[in-house]
Every structure is written in C-alpha cells, then in structure tokens.
Amino acid sequence: MTALQNMWVSFIGLFLMFVSTAAAVLGKEKLTGVLRFLVMTFSFICLVIAGLIVFVVVFRGPLAE
C-alpha cells in the first residue's frame, strides 16, 4: 500500500469515528426501544472498525517511497 492509499484509509477510520459519535449521541438523546438498540449497535460496530483501521495504520509505521 502506498503512502497515499494509507492516508485515505486513515481518513476512512476518522470518518467512521465521527459517524460512531453522531450515532451514539442520536441514540442516547433522541431514540427509544429497538431503534435505539440498533443505532447504538451500529455505533459500536463503526467504532470497532475505526479502531482496527487506526491500529493497522499506526503499527505499519512510516512508509518508504
């Protein structure tokens, strides 16, 4: 993976973190019942995927080009 591809993957991870935060706030503040559970589950899944992406990007280290 090139440095540019690595950058885009890290941006996807950042975007998923923002989506997770927005979904968690929406679920906690506005929703109830089953819909709240679904939105909070979606938020958690986004956060886990974002964490894995960040883990991979950080621990791959600097890319030599």
Secondary structure, DSSP 8 states (H G I E B T S, - for coil): --HHHHHHHHHHHHHHHHHHHHHHHHHHHT--HHHHHHHHHHHHHHHHHHHHHHHHHHHH-----
